[in-house]
């Protein structure tokens, strides 16, 4: 479970960095929110599967 949160955090940071670098700061914030939501949904889904 913790591994998924760690991977989600790393992937979210990578997505935000790439988005800010190539698109702009506003899109980076959208990518950050999207990454947080996806990671939270994965965490909840795996928690329900246990």
DSSP file (Angstrom, degrees, kcal/mol; ACC not computed):
  #  RESIDUE AA STRUCTURE BP1 BP2  ACC     N-H-->O    O-->H-N    N-H-->O    O-->H-N    TCO  KAPPA ALPHA  PHI   PSI    X-CA   Y-CA   Z-CA
    1    1 A X     >        0   0    0      0, 0.0     4,-1.6     0, 0.0     5,-0.1   0.000 360.0 360.0 360.0 -44.8    0.0    0.0    0.0
    2    2 A X  H  >  +     0   0    0      1,-0.2     4,-2.5     2,-0.2     5,-0.2   0.839 360.0  59.9 -66.9 -31.8    2.8    2.4    0.9
    3    3 A X  H  > S+     0   0    0      1,-0.2     4,-2.8     2,-0.2    -1,-0.2   0.901 103.5  50.7 -62.5 -40.3    4.6    1.5   -2.3
    4    4 A X  H  > S+     0   0    0      2,-0.2     4,-2.6     1,-0.2    -1,-0.2   0.901 110.4  48.8 -65.5 -40.3    1.6    2.7   -4.4
    5    5 A X  H  X S+     0   0    0     -4,-1.6     4,-2.3     2,-0.2    -2,-0.2   0.909 112.7  48.3 -65.1 -40.6    1.5    6.0   -2.5
    6    6 A X  H  X S+     0   0    0     -4,-2.5     4,-2.4     2,-0.2    -2,-0.2   0.932 113.7  46.0 -65.1 -45.6    5.3    6.5   -3.1
    7    7 A X  H  X S+     0   0    0     -4,-2.8     4,-2.9     1,-0.2     5,-0.2   0.902 112.1  52.1 -64.0 -40.2    5.0    5.6   -6.7
    8    8 A X  H  X S+     0   0    0     -4,-2.6     4,-2.3    -5,-0.2    -1,-0.2   0.906 110.3  48.3 -61.4 -41.5    2.0    7.9   -7.1
    9    9 A X  H  X S+     0   0    0     -4,-2.3     4,-2.4     2,-0.2    -2,-0.2   0.918 113.1  47.1 -65.2 -43.6    3.9   10.7   -5.5
   10   10 A X  H  X S+     0   0    0     -4,-2.4     4,-2.3     2,-0.2    -2,-0.2   0.931 114.4  46.4 -64.5 -46.1    7.0   10.2   -7.7
   11   11 A X  H  X S+     0   0    0     -4,-2.9     4,-2.5     1,-0.2    -1,-0.2   0.876 111.6  52.3 -65.4 -36.5    4.9   10.0  -10.9
   12   12 A X  H  X S+     0   0    0     -4,-2.3     4,-2.7    -5,-0.2    -2,-0.2   0.930 110.3  47.6 -64.3 -45.0    2.9   13.1   -9.9
   13   13 A X  H  X S+     0   0    0     -4,-2.4     4,-2.6     1,-0.2    -2,-0.2   0.905 112.8  49.0 -62.7 -40.9    6.1   15.1   -9.3
   14   14 A X  H  X S+     0   0    0     -4,-2.3     4,-2.4     2,-0.2     5,-0.2   0.910 112.3  48.5 -64.4 -41.8    7.5   13.9  -12.7
   15   15 A X  H  X S+     0   0    0     -4,-2.5     4,-2.4     2,-0.2    -2,-0.2   0.915 112.7  47.7 -64.1 -43.7    4.2   14.8  -14.4
   16   16 A X  H  X S+     0   0    0     -4,-2.7     4,-2.7     2,-0.2     5,-0.3   0.924 112.0  50.0 -64.4 -44.4    4.1   18.3  -12.8
   17   17 A X  H  X S+     0   0    0     -4,-2.6     4,-2.4     1,-0.2    -2,-0.2   0.940 113.7  44.8 -59.6 -48.5    7.8   19.0  -13.6
   18   18 A X  H  X S+     0   0    0     -4,-2.4     4,-2.3     1,-0.2     5,-0.3   0.893 114.1  49.7 -64.5 -39.8    7.3   18.0  -17.3
   19   19 A X  H  X>S+     0   0    0     -4,-2.4     4,-2.8    -5,-0.2     5,-1.7   0.924 112.7  45.9 -66.7 -43.9    4.1   19.9  -17.6
   20   20 A X  H  <5S+     0   0    0     -4,-2.7    -2,-0.2     3,-0.2    -1,-0.2   0.906 114.3  49.8 -64.3 -40.6    5.5   23.1  -16.1
   21   21 A X  H  <5S+     0   0    0     -4,-2.4    -2,-0.2    -5,-0.3    -1,-0.2   0.903 125.0  25.1 -65.2 -42.2    8.6   22.8  -18.3
   22   22 A X  H  <5S+     0   0    0     -4,-2.3    -2,-0.2    -5,-0.2    -1,-0.2   0.701 136.6  19.4-101.2 -20.7    6.8   22.3  -21.6
   23   23 A X  T  <5S-     0   0    0     -4,-2.8     2,-0.2    -5,-0.3    -3,-0.2   0.773 104.8 -94.3-117.5 -52.7    3.4   23.9  -21.1
   24   24 A X     >< -     0   0    0     -5,-1.7     4,-1.5     1,-0.1    -1,-0.2  -0.825  37.1 -72.5 148.2 171.2    3.4   26.4  -18.2
   25   25 A X  H  > S+     0   0    0     -2,-0.2     4,-1.8     1,-0.2     5,-0.2   0.868 121.2  54.5 -67.0 -39.4    2.6   26.9  -14.5
   26   26 A X  H  > S+     0   0    0      1,-0.2     4,-1.6     2,-0.2    -1,-0.2   0.913 110.0  47.1 -62.6 -42.9   -1.2   26.8  -14.7
   27   27 A X  H  > S+     0   0    0      1,-0.2     4,-2.3     2,-0.2    -1,-0.2   0.830 107.1  59.2 -67.6 -30.7   -1.1   23.4  -16.5
   28   28 A X  H  X S+     0   0    0     -4,-1.5     4,-2.2     2,-0.2    -1,-0.2   0.885 104.0  50.0 -63.9 -39.0    1.4   22.2  -13.9
   29   29 A X  H  X S+     0   0    0     -4,-1.8     4,-2.3     2,-0.2    -1,-0.2   0.893 110.1  50.6 -66.3 -38.9   -1.1   22.9  -11.1
   30   30 A X  H  X S+     0   0    0     -4,-1.6     4,-2.4     1,-0.2    -2,-0.2   0.906 110.5  49.7 -63.9 -40.8   -3.8   21.0  -13.0
   31   31 A X  H  X S+     0   0    0     -4,-2.3     4,-2.5     2,-0.2    -2,-0.2   0.880 109.1  52.8 -65.0 -37.9   -1.4   18.1  -13.4
   32   32 A X  H  X S+     0   0    0     -4,-2.2     4,-2.2     2,-0.2    -2,-0.2   0.938 110.9  45.6 -62.4 -47.6   -0.6   18.2   -9.7
   33   33 A X  H  X S+     0   0    0     -4,-2.3     4,-2.4     1,-0.2    -2,-0.2   0.905 112.7  51.1 -63.0 -41.5   -4.3   18.0   -8.8
   34   34 A X  H  X S+     0   0    0     -4,-2.4     4,-2.6     1,-0.2    -2,-0.2   0.918 110.1  49.6 -62.1 -43.7   -4.9   15.2  -11.3
   35   35 A X  H  X S+     0   0    0     -4,-2.5     4,-2.3     1,-0.2    -1,-0.2   0.894 111.0  49.2 -62.7 -40.9   -2.0   13.2   -9.9
   36   36 A X  H  X S+     0   0    0     -4,-2.2     4,-2.4     2,-0.2    -1,-0.2   0.920 112.5  47.9 -64.5 -43.6   -3.3   13.6   -6.3
   37   37 A X  H  X S+     0   0    0     -4,-2.4     4,-2.5     2,-0.2    -2,-0.2   0.927 112.7  47.7 -64.1 -45.2   -6.8   12.5   -7.3
   38   38 A X  H  X S+     0   0    0     -4,-2.6     4,-2.3     2,-0.2    -1,-0.2   0.916 112.9  48.5 -63.6 -43.1   -5.5    9.5   -9.3
   39   39 A X  H  X S+     0   0    0     -4,-2.3     4,-2.4    -5,-0.2    -1,-0.2   0.911 112.1  49.3 -63.3 -42.1   -3.2    8.4   -6.4
   40   40 A X  H  X S+     0   0    0     -4,-2.4     4,-2.5     2,-0.2    -2,-0.2   0.906 110.4  50.5 -63.7 -41.5   -6.1    8.8   -3.9
   41   41 A X  H  X S+     0   0    0     -4,-2.5     4,-2.7     2,-0.2    -2,-0.2   0.903 110.7  49.0 -64.0 -40.8   -8.4    6.8   -6.1
   42   42 A X  H  X S+     0   0    0     -4,-2.3     4,-2.7     2,-0.2     5,-0.2   0.920 111.2  50.4 -62.6 -43.0   -5.9    4.0   -6.4
   43   43 A X  H  X S+     0   0    0     -4,-2.4     4,-2.0     1,-0.2    -2,-0.2   0.919 113.2  45.1 -61.5 -45.0   -5.3    4.0   -2.6
   44   44 A X  H  X S+     0   0    0     -4,-2.5     4,-2.1     2,-0.2    -2,-0.2   0.921 112.9  50.7 -65.7 -44.3   -9.1    3.8   -1.9
   45   45 A X  H  X S+     0   0    0     -4,-2.7     4,-1.5     1,-0.2    -2,-0.2   0.923 112.9  44.9 -61.6 -45.1   -9.6    1.1   -4.5
   46   46 A X  H  X S+     0   0    0     -4,-2.7     4,-0.8     1,-0.2    -1,-0.2   0.850 111.0  54.8 -68.7 -32.9   -6.8   -1.1   -3.2
   47   47 A X  H  < S+     0   0    0     -4,-2.0     3,-0.4    -5,-0.2    -1,-0.2   0.864 108.7  48.3 -65.7 -35.6   -8.0   -0.5    0.4
   48   48 A X  H  < S+     0   0    0     -4,-2.1    -1,-0.2     1,-0.2    -2,-0.2   0.790 105.8  58.5 -74.4 -27.6  -11.5   -1.7   -0.6
   49   49 A X  H  <        0   0    0     -4,-1.5    -1,-0.2     1,-0.2    -2,-0.2   0.684 360.0 360.0 -75.2 -17.6  -10.0   -4.8   -2.3
   50   50 A X     <        0   0    0     -4,-0.8    -1,-0.2    -3,-0.4    -2,-0.1   0.492 360.0 360.0 -71.5 360.0   -8.3   -6.0    0.9
